[in-house]
Amino acid sequence: MQLKQALTSQRITIRDYRKSDLPFVTAMWFDAENGKYMSDPTEDYVDDEYQKALDELEDNPEGYYLTVVSNDTGDVIGTCCMFPDEKKEVYDIGYCIHKQYWRKGYGSELIRFLIDWVRAHGGVALTGEVAKENLASNRLLQKHGFEVVRETSFKKYRMGICFESYIYRLNLT
């Protein structure tokens, strides 16, 4: 799925993922600190199945893979994704800002964009899963009105590392 039209604010643009973004996004996701609480593996655990998924991000029929770009520099500074349910009412979101840009408000700006986009496209709620240990991401979703609806866990792909997690939900109606 693709947005077709980029979302632009004063500081960032969120646009459809492009294959040319792959070196940056995988370096960010595979980084031990930046990708610590993501389900993505480190580079050592990338297998053919995972590589195939990476190669098909550009126009994935199941969801939106998006790239966050700094308007000042034109540099990619993060990624996000949205996966709608069958009725396109509830969107599960994910996001990652490069550690070089942490604590500068980009995550908040990104979450506000996603909320506004889902609302404008008839969505009624957003959900997101966050590792309990990921204090910054937990605070980010709480700041934007998301509430914990259940506890669960997830594993990093093929790595045997498991994180206890929260499922958050923000109702838009």
C-alpha positions in Angstrom: 0.0 0.0 0.0 1.2 3.5 -0.7 0.2 7.0 0.5 0.7 8.4 -2.9 1.0 11.9 -1.5 3.6 12.7 1.1 2.6 14.2 4.5 4.6 17.3 5.1 5.0 19.6 8.2 7.5 22.3 9.0 10.2 19.8 10.1 9.5 16.4 8.5 8.0 14.7 5.5 6.6 11.2 5.7 6.7 9.6 2.2 6.3 6.1 0.8 9.3 3.9 1.3 11.6 3.4 -1.7 14.1 0.6 -2.4 16.8 3.2 -2.2 16.0 3.7 1.5 17.0 0.1 2.3 20.6 0.7 3.3 19.7 3.4 5.8 16.7 1.7 7.3 18.4 -1.7 7.7 21.4 0.0 9.3 19.1 1.7 11.7 16.9 -1.4 12.4 19.9 -3.8 12.8 21.8 -1.4 15.1 22.1 -2.9 18.6 20.9 0.3 20.3 18.5 1.7 17.7 16.8 -1.5 17.0 17.0 -3.0 20.5 13.3 -3.1 21.1 12.2 -3.9 17.6 11.2 -7.4 16.3 13.7 -7.0 13.5 16.9 -9.1 14.0 20.5 -8.0 13.9 22.2 -8.4 10.6 23.7 -11.8 11.6 20.2 -13.3 11.7 18.9 -12.1 8.3 18.0 -15.1 6.3 16.4 -15.5 2.8 12.9 -15.2 4.2 13.6 -12.0 6.0 15.6 -10.6 3.1 12.6 -11.3 0.8 10.3 -9.4 3.1 12.8 -6.4 3.0 12.9 -6.6 -0.8 9.0 -6.3 -0.9 8.5 -3.3 1.4 8.1 -0.8 -1.4 4.5 -1.6 -2.2 3.4 -4.2 0.3 -0.3 -5.2 -0.1 -0.7 -5.7 3.7 0.3 -2.2 4.9 2.1 1.0 4.5 5.9 1.2 4.9 6.9 4.8 5.2 10.1 6.9 5.5 10.6 10.0 7.6 12.7 12.7 6.0 14.1 15.9 7.5 12.9 18.9 5.6 16.0 20.8 6.6 18.6 18.4 5.2 16.6 15.9 3.0 18.1 13.1 5.1 16.1 10.1 6.1 15.7 10.2 9.9 13.3 7.3 10.5 10.6 4.9 9.4 7.1 4.0 10.3 4.4 1.6 9.2 0.7 1.2 9.4 -1.3 -2.0 8.9 -5.1 -1.6 8.6 -7.5 -4.3 9.6 -9.8 -5.7 6.9 -12.4 -2.9 7.3 -9.6 -0.2 7.4 -10.9 1.0 10.7 -8.1 0.0 13.1 -4.5 0.6 12.1 -1.6 -1.0 13.9 1.4 1.3 13.8 5.2 0.9 14.2 7.9 3.6 14.2 11.6 4.0 14.5 13.6 7.3 14.7 17.3 7.1 14.2 19.2 7.5 17.5 20.9 10.6 16.2 17.5 12.3 16.2 16.2 11.0 19.5 14.8 13.5 22.1 14.2 16.2 19.5 10.4 15.8 19.1 10.4 13.9 15.9 8.6 10.9 17.4 5.8 13.1 18.6 5.5 14.8 15.3 5.4 11.4 13.6 2.7 10.0 15.9 0.6 13.1 15.4 0.8 12.7 11.6 -0.2 9.0 11.8 -3.2 9.8 14.1 -4.4 12.6 11.8 -3.9 10.5 8.6 -5.8 7.5 10.1 -8.7 9.8 11.3 -8.8 11.6 7.9 -9.1 8.2 6.1 -12.0 6.9 8.2 -10.1 5.0 10.8 -11.6 4.7 14.3 -8.5 3.6 16.3 -4.7 3.0 16.2 -2.9 0.3 18.1 0.8 -0.3 18.7 2.9 -2.8 20.6 5.8 -1.6 22.8 8.3 -3.5 24.8 7.7 -2.8 28.5 11.4 -1.9 28.9 11.2 0.7 26.1 10.4 3.6 28.4 10.7 6.3 25.8 8.3 4.7 23.4 5.8 3.9 26.2 5.9 7.6 27.3 5.5 8.7 23.6 2.3 6.7 23.1 0.9 7.7 26.5 1.6 11.3 25.8 -0.7 11.1 22.7 -3.5 9.4 24.6 -2.9 5.8 23.9 -3.9 3.4 26.7 -2.7 -0.1 27.5 -5.4 -2.6 26.6 -3.4 -5.8 27.3 0.0 -7.3 28.0 1.7 -9.8 25.8 5.2 -10.5 24.4 7.1 -10.6 21.2 10.3 -12.1 19.9 13.1 -10.7 17.8 13.1 -12.5 14.5 15.0 -15.8 14.8 17.1 -14.5 17.7 15.4 -16.2 20.7 15.2 -12.8 22.5 11.7 -12.2 24.0 10.3 -8.9 25.3 7.3 -8.5 27.6 5.2 -5.9 25.9 2.1 -3.7 26.1 -0.6 -3.4 23.4 -1.7 0.2 23.2 -4.9 1.6 21.7 -6.1 5.1 20.8 -9.8 5.4 20.0 -10.5 8.2 17.6 -14.2 8.4 18.1 
